[in-house]
Amino acid sequence: MSDQAALRLKDLPPEMLDFSILKSTAALAPRLGRLSKAGRKTTLTPGLLGNTSRGAIPHISQDNFRTCTALNGVYVAIEDFIEKMPRKTPPVFLLDSADSLRRFIALPPETLLVLAARRNPPIPSPAANTNSEVGLLTSVGFRSMSAEYFAAAARKLQPDIVVGLADIPFGQEAVGTRRKDKMSDRTEVWMRDLIAKRDTIDKGEPRFDIFAPILPIEGDLQSWYLEHLVDDMADKIQGVAIYDAFLLDSLPVELHDLPRLSCDTPASPQALLRQINLGMDLFTVPFAAAATDAGIALDFTFPAPINDGTGASRKPLGIDMWQEEHALSVTPLTDDCKCYACTKHHRAYIQHLLSAKEMLGWALIQMHNYAILDAFFAGCRNSIDNGTFEEDVAAFDAYYEPALPEKTGQGPRVRGYQFKPSEHGKPTKKNPKAYRQLNGGAQLHAMHGQQPNKAPKVKDQIDDEALAGLVDFESLGNDVGEVVAEELKIEDDKS
């Protein structure tokens, strides 16, 4: 760390986030940075945040998270914790202590905690956003959450970083100009509400930092929001969350020195490299858990190995552990990998675990996949520091296949974070109806967490009246409810 950067970090209030750019050549170019906060591990950028489900990395318990991963921060969605509102106070709000969210999910105290409204990637909600509310997917169905509720919850839960609420109609392929204007206006108002709520925190109490969302719409259509962000809120935000990496050129110059969190979901390491090349800093990488669920062990390095010319075809990005060729293999998942799975176990054992539906199989693959990604980002940082990033990206594209291997085996039981956005609303039905009235008339569906009759609203007060802002799923018709229930499926065991 330079003397100037060290002095800057020393002079900051203890609750403030510090981001230092260590190397950068242009506004839209790969850059190196350091993200620091008192009491938390320092994160070098480009870097990785763990993508959680209900506060935990899928397949990795919190004790193994501490000992078997190198993650310095995690991304948590509030929609994972509020499934029973407004009937009942969510348990996460009942813990009356400092760092309540961190204690609730048993997160190590040195790990950076980032809180957002929605998972990444988010599931499209049939509950449309309004001027004061956004639609969420909880573990028992869709609900709406008010912006005031979100701001009050952020103050109550005390994360390190809060991603501001954004009005984004996820799942809509075509969004009209008038709707885009609403996106800009609502997001600006919600940002002001969040900042105002944070400013009510007493001096000396923990204060969260705010990452302002940059919407996935043309720069001229959100120019009014960006102008207010620069003129009125620039000194009150500590970073930006960007939902379309290719709109980085619309980012105002005044915000270029802030850390950039990517909410533009990459589908492959090649997509990650494209975003890094544009100057993105932090990533959640949802495809890591998707590969794990499919039984695929990631197998790539950056920079790519030197091609010896022995094979003309490009190498796969992962190893399908369901293939029979691994049944008798006593080699590690990847020869040079130092993760727990590769140093303690071999391919035959891991394939046996998958075939036996043992959870340990997916846990070992998940540990390995995050180790591969950690090494991948370290290689990216070294490449940027050496000034060879563009050449190394070209070599990576030539060496590896452009997409991850297709799933061939049966995955674990499906949970909320595994719900596929592309499957939402499809008319096809994989599971038969649980009940059917034989003599005609209405059909009764087994719908987890949803009753056929509308329930009255019940208000709760949790730290702030705004925490009663969730509304019931009563505004949606029965047809939509049936689609929701049928899309949240669990794979049947067929062993």
N, C-alpha and C positions, 0 to 999 in steps of 0.2 A: 504494500500500500504506500502511495506517495505521502510526503509530509503534509501536503495540502489536504489530501483526502482524510488523513488521520486527524488533522486539526478540525476539519469539518465535522467528523463523526464525534469528536470529543465535545464540541460546542453544542451539539444537538440535544434537545430534551430527551430524557431516557425513553419516552414512549414513541419517539419519532423514528420513522424508517429512513435509512440513508441508502442512496443508490449512487454509485460512482462509475462513470464510463471510463474504462481503462484503455480502450483502443477503438477508434472509429475513423473511417475515411470519408464517409458521406452520410447524408440523411437516410438514404435507402441503400444501405450496405451492411454486411455483417459486422457486429461489434461485440466487444468484450466488456463485461460489467461485473460489479460486486454489489450484492444486496445485503445490507446489514441492519440488525436491530438488537438493542440491548437484551441479553438473556436468550437470544435465539442463535442458532447456527448460521454462519455466513454462507450465502448461496452465490456461487459463481455463475455468470450467465454468458452464453445461452445455457439454460439449466432446466431441470425437471422438477415438477411438483407431483406428488402422489395423488391419483384420482380416486376418491373414496366412495364407498357406498355405506350410508348410515354411519359415517365417521371412521371407517376402517378400510384399508386397502383390501379389495376382495381376495379371499383365500389366505390372507396373512394376518395372524393374530397380532395384538399389540406388543407382546413380548418378542415375537420374531421380527416385528417391524423395527424394533430397536437394535436387535443383534444381527439381523440377516439382510438389512437393506442399508443403502447409503443416502436415503432421502432426507433432505433438510427441511422440507415443507410439504404440506398437503392442502388439497382443495376440497372443501366440504360444502354441501348444498343444504340450505335450510329446509327444502321440501322433503328431505329425508326424515324429519323429526316432528312434523306437525300434523300427522294423519288423523288425529281424533278431534280436532277443533271443528266447530265451536262447542261440541257436547262436553268436552273434558279438557282440562289444562294439559298440554303436552308435557311429558315427564322431564324433558330437557329444561323447561322453565321452572321446575320445582326445586332444582338444586340451588340453594341460596348461598353462594360462596364466590370468591374471586376465581376468575378463569373457569366459569361454570361449564362452558362447552368443552373446554380442554379436559376437565375432570370427568365430564359425562362420557366422553369417548375414550378416556384413558390414554390421551396423547402425551408423549414425553414432553416435559417442560421446555426443552431446548428446540423443539420443532416449530417452524413457522406455520401459523394457522390462517388460511385464507377462507373466508366465508362468502358465499354467493347465494342468490335466491334459487337457482336451478342447477341441476346436474350438468355435466359436460360429457357427451352431448345431451341437450335437453330433449324430452319427449313432447311432441306437439300436443297442446291441450285443446279440447273442444270448448272449454270455457274461455271466451274471447277476452282479451285485455280491455279495460275501460280507462277512463281518466284517472281512476284512483286504485285500480286493482289489476293484478296479473294472474293468469291461470297457472296452476301447478299440478304436478302428478305426485301424489303421496302414495304410500304403500297400500292404501285401500281405495284409491280412486282419485278423480280430479277434484280440485277445489280452487277457490280464488283467494288471493292474499292482498290486502291493501298495502299501499306504499308506506303508510303510517305505521302499520303493524311491523313491516320489515325493518324500518328505522328503529323502532322501539326494541325489537328482538336483537338487533345488532348491538345496541347498548347493553342489553341484559346479558348476552352471551360472551361479550368481551373477546372477540377474535383479534388477531394481529392486523389483518387486512380485511376490509369489506369491499366487495365488488358492487358498485352502485346498481340500482335497479334499472333495467332497460326495457323499453316497450318494443319488443321484437315479436312479430307474429310467426313463430317457428312453424315450419311445415307448409307454409303458403308459398307456392312457386311464383305466383305473380302478385305483386303488391303495387297498388296504384299510387299515383303521386299524392293524392289527398291523404291516403293512409300513411305515407312516409312523412308527410308534414306532421301528422299526429304523433308519430314515433318520436320525432325530434322535440316537439313541444312537451310531451309527457315526460320524457327522459330528463329534460332540463328541470322541470318542476320537482321530479322525484329526487334528483341530485341535490337541489336546494333543501328539500326536507331532510335528507340524510345528514347533510352538513349541519343543519340547524339542530338536529337531535344530538349529534356528537358534541356540539358546542355547549350543550347543557350539562355535560359531565363536569363535575367539580374538579378544580385544580388539584393535582396529586393523585387522582384516580386514574386507572388504566384507560387510555384513549386508543381507539382503533384508527388505522390509516385507511384512506379511501382511494380506490381505483375507479376512475370515471369510465363508463362504457363509451366506446366509439361504435356507432351503429353501422350495420352492414348495408348502408344506402349511399348514394352518390354524395360527394362532398358538398355540392351546392345545395342539396336538399336538407342537409343538416348544418349548414353554415351558421344559421342563427344560433343553434345550440352550441356550436364550437366557439363562436364569438363570446357568448356568455360564459362559457367554460374558461376562456382565456382572461376575459376582463374582470369577472366577478368571483371565480372559484379557483384560479390557478394556484394561489397561495394556500389553498385549503385541501388540495388533493395531492397524493403522493405517487400516483401511477395511473396508467390507462389500461383498460381491458378491451381488446380489439376483436371484433366479431367477423371481420373480413380482412385478411392480411394484405390483400392487393389494394386496399384503400389506405395504406400507410402513407401514400403520397399526399393524402388530404389532411394529414395530421398537422395542426398548426406548429410553426417553428418554435413557439414558446413552450411547447410540450415535448419537444424532442429529447430532452434530457431526463425525462421520467421513465421508469421501468415499464415495459410493455408485456402484458399478460395475453397470450393467445387464447381466444375463445373460438377460433376458427379451426374446427376439428380436423387434424391431419389423418389421412387414411394409410399412410406408409412413411417409411423413413425418407423417401424422396420428397414427399410433401413437407416433411419437417425441414429438410435442407432448403427448400424454396423459401419457406418463411424465415429461416435464419438468415438467408441471403438478403432478405429485405430489411433486416434489423430487428427481428422479434427476439425477446429476451427469455420469457418464461413459458413453459408448456405443461399440459397435463397428460397428453398422449393416451387417449382412451383405447387405441388399438392394442396396447399391451395386454389389457385384461381380456379383450376380445380374442386375441391369439391364445391366451391361456385357457379360456373356456373351450376353445376348439382343440385343445391338446397340442398346440404348436409352440415349440421352443424357438424363440427368435435366434437367428444365427447370421449376424452381419457386424461388420466393423467399419469404422471411419477413421482415417482413410481406408479405402478398400485394399485388399492384398494386391500385390503385383501379379498381373495375369501372366502365367508362364506359357500360355499358348497351347497347352495340352488339350483344352476343350474349347470349342467355339461357342457353346451355349452359355447363357448367363446363369449365375448361381442363384438358388432360391434364397429368400430372406428368412426362412424358418424351416424347422424340421418337424414333420408330422409324426408325432409319437404314437399314432394309432397304426402305422404301417408295420406289417409282420416282420420286416427285415430287422427291426430293433428288438425282437423278442429274446434273442440270445446275445445281444451286444453288451459287452462289459466296458464300453468306452463312455466317457462323460458326454453330456449334451453337446458341449463345445470344448475342444481340446485346451484352449488357452484361458478359459473362463475360471475365475477364482471364487465364484459364488458357492454357497453352501451345497446346493444341489449337485454341482459338478465336482466338488471336492470330496463329497461323502457318498454319492450314489452313482449308479450307471443307468444306461438307457433301458436295459431289460427290466430293472426293478421299477422304474418309473412307468413303463408301459404296463407292467403287471398291476400297479396301483390304479391306473386308468381303467383297465379292463375289469377290475374288481370294484369299481366305483368308490374307491377310497379317496377321501378328501385330500390326503397327503400328496397324492399325485399332482393335483392342480396347484397345491401350495408350493411344491418344489419347482414346478414350471414357472409360477408367478415370481418366485424369488430370482430365478434365472433370468427371466425376461426383464425385470427391472435392473438387474446387474448389467445386462447387455446394453440397455438404454443409458445407464450411467456412464459406461465406457464410451458409448457413441457420442454423448455430449462432451465428454472430456476430449475426445478426438477432434470434435468440431472446434473447441476452444483452442487447442494446440494448432490446428490448421489456420485459424484466423490470426493467431499470434505470429505464425510463420509467414503469413501473406500468401498462402497457397490454396485458399479455400475454393476458389472457382475451379481450379484445375482438379482438386480432389473431388469436388462434386461431379464433374464430368466423368472422372474415372469410376466413381461409385455408380453412376447411372449405367455405364458400360459394363460393369462387372456383375451387378445384381439384377434380378427380375424386377419389373416395375410394381408388382403387387405381392401381398402376402399369399401363402398357399391357401387353397380352399379347404374348408372344414370337411373331414371325411368321417370322423367318429362322433359318438354321442357325447354331448357336453354334460356338465353338472346340472343340478336342478335349477331352473330358471328363477332368478330373483329380479327385483325392480330395476337394478342397474343394467341388466342384460336385455331389457325390453328394447326392441329395434325400432327407431323412428320410422324406417321405411315400411314397417309392417302395420303401422297404426292405420286403422280405418279400412283395412282390406276386407272384402266380403267373404273370403274363404274362411272355413272353420276347420281347425285341426282336431278339436275335441268335440264329441257328441254332447247334446243337451243333457243336463243331469236329470231333469224331470220333464215329463210330457203328460198332459191331460189326454187320456185315450179317447174320450168322447167328444173331442173338439173343444173349441173355446180357447181361453188364454193358456199360454205356456208359462210354466214356472222355471225360472233359471236360477242356478246356484251362483249367486253373485257375491263374491267375497267383499265384505265391508260395506254393502249397500242394501238398504231396505226398500221395498216397493213403495212405501208411503213416505211423504215428505215429513221430515222431523222439524219441530219448531227450533228456532234459533235460541241459543243460550249464551249469554255474554259472560265472559270471564275477565277478571282484571289481573294481569301479570306484570308487575312493575310499571305498567303504563296502560291506559285504557285502549291504546291502539292495538294491543295484543289480542283484542277481541275481533280483529278485522277479518278473520277468515269467514267465508260464507259457505253454506252447505251446497251440495251438488244438486240443488232443487231446480235451478234454472234450466237444466238440460233435459231434453225429452227422453222418453224411455228407449227410443231407438238408439240414441247415442250411448245411453247407459249400457245397452246390450253389447254394443261394439266394444266398449271399454272392457267389460267383463270378459268377453271372449278373447281379447287380445292379450290379457295378462294370464299366460298359460304356464304350466309346469310340464316339463318333458317327462313322459312316462318311462319307467325303467323297463327295458326290454331284454335284459340279460338272461 
